[in-house]
């Protein structure tokens, strides 16, 4: 897979992070809060790994 393709896919995934943040704001989330937190952590790790792997391909640059 080309780095530009990976960059596009990571950007798409990163753009969905806000949806997870909105879910955390829901007072009736219950035990799903654990899963949402885990998803956010894994998403953040994915983005950081991408930035380490392709430092010249930083998001928003």
Secondary structure, DSSP 8 states (H G I E B T S, - for coil): --HHHHHHHHHHHHHTHHHHHHHHT-TT-TTHHHHHHHHHHHHHHHHHHHHHHTGGG-TT-
